[in-house]
């Protein structure tokens, strides 16, 4: 079961790490208040990605539906991070887009 979802699980974990990193670095920016939307989405996305990976790893019947939500949140996080010029935001946005694509692909084989 896991091998079927291996690339999506990997993308989810990479995205959660990128989001956690982005949130931490956003907290160190000069205008943290301006970054509050980014931080909130980073944290939501990181949590959802880790949960999606766990559901896929154990072959949960809810993995497909959860990955659909994960893709939606990853898209939102990518859009928000894409508004900012910091390198960590750009890297996070890219990881979120890869994860959203992987989640959509996973749903087609689930």
Secondary structure, 3 states (H helix, E strand, C coil): CHHHHHHHHHHHHHHHHHHHHHHHHHCCCCCHHHHHHHHHHHHHHHHHHHHHHHHHHCCCCCHHHHHHHHHHHHHHHHHHHCCCCCHHHHHHHHHHHHHHHHHHHHHHHC
